[in-house]
Amino acid sequence: MGANNGKQSGSEGKGSSSISSDLSSSTDQTSTKAPKNAATSEDSDLSMRTLSTPSPALILPLRSSSLSPGVLFNGSSTSSSSFTAETVAMVHAPPTGLTRRYRGARHLRDQQEAPVDILPDHAFLQIFTHLPTNQLCRCARVCRRWYNLAWDPRLWRTVQLTGDVLHVDRALRVLTRRLCQDTPNVCLTLETVVVSGCRRLTDRGLYTVATCCPELRRLEVAGCYNVSNEAVFEVVSRCPNLEHLDVSGCSKVTCISLTREVSLKLSPMHGQQISIRYLDMTDCFALEDDGLHTIAAHCPMLTHLYLRRCTRLTDEGLRCLVLYCPAVRELSVSDCRFVSDFGLREIAKLEDRLRYLSIAHCGRITDVGVRYVAKYCSRLRYLNARGCEGLTDHGLEHMAKNCSKLKSLDIGKCPLVSDAGLEMLALNCFNLKRLSLKSCESITGRGLQVIAANLFDLQLLNVQDCDASLEALRFVKRHCKRCVIEHTNPAFF
């Protein structure tokens, strides 16, 4: 979806004076030039359209195959230079009466209603719940009944916008204005906003969300690299119920905190006011230990935290995290090259609450750190230690004996893990469902056979680039009936 409320070229025609005045009173759209062949009866019908309720925003991508240059969907014309790569936002009132020219045809069509018109309102609402935001806006243009149904508040708990060329700031402004119709300046129904991948989103768009959506619970702005700390602070300060925040790929975001004004009002307990439980800051390259310290102090209710490729973090940041956020269940510090065994010792203080841990490609982690986690986090279900070249069979043995409820394990690219480590897994982790051994140079067919002979419920086994014989792969297939085997042996199929 997109929006385009820029200035239109040309002057107003006489026939469009009435509708343009109505539009200017409810939106910030400028007047457009009316077609030269507009009939007087059509002008009178247009002037009767009421815009007492702000019209929905139908956001359509520009397609040269379906539109001729210089023509808008509502019959107005403009210069071809007005159309660029960005999409066009169109504001429409509810469909109203037709001109005399078409009334006779309309009367004949009414005598034979389309089968879809027989459906009751609740059936339409059930169908509309499965439509994305842009399609729902299109449905609002079909007829007055669909208009009323498409803008039912129950359908607008979620707004999802995607696209690189989408002018998302304008789209959010138009949508929130329409949703705030019944409760001026406040939208009490909208709980989820997903604008991931909209690179044209700026702080202005987030300010709109923060101002108009106090009941927001979920916000995803992944890949929107023009968003900064100030806009995020406004959202978390004005939306006290926000629980899910995804700012992955937002390179300008270095912290999550309340605005200064709110912090002063809530001091000294302001650190307990942000209710975020899920936070994804993957690829926020500028995040440092100080920023993580502030996040932990302001978000003590965190249960899911993903810090993949936050390369500036160190063990000190993890110490602050565990100190302020003892309820963390899922944690990812993959590709954080400065995290070492000391950081894992801090993570181990989460004890039985920790269920998911990813330390992939943390080259400073060895058996020592894995032993800390294995000893204190006995309820661990998922471990990703791919690329931890310091991990050996000894660390894997401690993990297998202490974390017997492990369901998913990735130890790919760990050259020091051998068949002995796999034997310990097979004899202790009977709940294991997914196992990745990709590029483990010391693994042979014997280790795979031990795994297959004991772990009958295995569902996924990755042995790509391993020294696995054809006989071993067939043995796994016979004993693990439901297992998907990912391999690089061309003779096995």
VENZI-V65654 format. One record per residue. RES is the residue in one small letter. BURIAL is b if it has 24 or more other ideal C-beta (glycine too) atoms within 12 Angstrom, else e. Layout:
BEGIN
RES/BURIAL, RES/BURIAL
END
This chain:
BEGIN
m/b, g/b, a/b, n/b, n/b, g/e, k/e, q/b, s/e, g/e, s/e, e/b, g/b, k/e, g/b, s/b, s/e, s/b, i/b, s/b, s/e, d/b, l/b, s/e, s/e, s/b, t/b, d/e, q/b, t/b, s/b, t/b, k/b, a/b, p/e, k/e, n/e, a/b, a/e, t/e, s/e, e/b, d/b, s/e, d/b, l/b, s/b, m/e, r/b, t/e, l/b, s/e, t/b, p/b, s/b, p/b, a/b, l/b, i/b, l/b, p/b, l/b, r/e, s/e, s/e, s/e, l/e, s/e, p/e, g/e, v/b, l/b, f/e, n/b, g/b, s/b, s/b, t/b, s/e, s/e, s/e, s/b, f/b, t/e, a/e, e/b, t/b, v/b, a/b, m/b, v/b, h/b, a/b, p/b, p/e, t/e, g/e, l/e, t/e, r/e, r/e, y/e, r/e, g/e, a/e, r/e, h/e, l/e, r/e, d/e, q/e, q/e, e/e, a/e, p/e, v/e, d/e, i/e, l/e, p/e, d/e, h/e, a/e, f/b, l/b, q/e, i/e, f/b, t/e, h/e, l/e, p/e, t/b, n/b, q/e, l/b, c/b, r/b, c/b, a/b, r/b, v/b, c/b, r/e, r/b, w/b, y/b, n/e, l/b, a/b, w/b, d/b, p/e, r/e, l/b, w/b, r/b, t/b, v/b, q/b, l/b, t/b, g/b, d/e, v/b, l/b, h/b, v/b, d/b, r/b, a/b, l/b, r/b, v/b, l/b, t/b, r/b, r/b, l/b, c/b, q/b, d/e, t/e, p/e, n/e, v/e, c/b, l/e, t/b, l/b, e/b, t/b, v/b, v/b, v/b, s/b, g/b, c/b, r/b, r/b, l/b, t/b, d/b, r/b, g/b, l/b, y/b, t/b, v/b, a/b, t/b, c/b, c/b, p/b, e/b, l/b, r/b, r/b, l/b, e/b, v/b, a/b, g/b, c/b, y/b, n/b, v/b, s/b, n/b, e/b, a/b, v/b, f/b, e/b, v/b, v/b, s/b, r/b, c/b, p/e, n/b, l/b, e/b, h/b, l/b, d/b, v/b, s/b, g/b, c/b, s/b, k/b, v/b, t/b, c/b, i/b, s/b, l/b, t/b, r/e, e/e, v/b, s/e, l/e, k/e, l/e, s/e, p/e, m/e, h/b, g/b, q/e, q/b, i/b, s/b, i/b, r/b, y/b, l/b, d/b, m/b, t/b, d/b, c/b, f/b, a/b, l/b, e/b, d/b, d/e, g/b, l/b, h/b, t/b, i/b, a/b, a/b, h/b, c/b, p/b, m/b, l/b, t/b, h/b, l/b, y/b, l/b, r/b, r/b, c/b, t/b, r/b, l/b, t/b, d/b, e/e, g/b, l/b, r/b, c/b, l/b, v/b, l/e, y/b, c/b, p/e, a/b, v/b, r/b, e/b, l/b, s/b, v/b, s/b, d/b, c/b, r/b, f/b, v/b, s/b, d/b, f/b, g/b, l/b, r/b, e/b, i/b, a/b, k/b, l/b, e/b, d/e, r/b, l/b, r/b, y/b, l/b, s/b, i/b, a/b, h/b, c/b, g/b, r/b, i/b, t/b, d/b, v/b, g/b, v/b, r/b, y/b, v/b, a/b, k/b, y/b, c/b, s/b, r/b, l/b, r/b, y/b, l/b, n/b, a/b, r/b, g/b, c/b, e/b, g/b, l/b, t/b, d/b, h/e, g/b, l/b, e/b, h/b, m/b, a/b, k/e, n/b, c/b, s/e, k/b, l/b, k/b, s/b, l/b, d/b, i/b, g/b, k/b, c/b, p/b, l/b, v/b, s/b, d/b, a/b, g/b, l/b, e/b, m/b, l/b, a/b, l/e, n/b, c/b, f/e, n/b, l/b, k/b, r/b, l/b, s/b, l/b, k/b, s/b, c/b, e/e, s/b, i/b, t/b, g/b, r/e, g/b, l/b, q/b, v/b, i/b, a/b, a/e, n/b, l/b, f/e, d/e, l/b, q/e, l/b, l/b, n/b, v/b, q/e, d/e, c/b, d/b, a/b, s/e, l/e, e/e, a/b, l/b, r/e, f/b, v/b, k/b, r/e, h/b, c/b, k/e, r/e, c/b, v/e, i/b, e/b, h/b, t/e, n/b, p/e, a/e, f/e, f/e
END
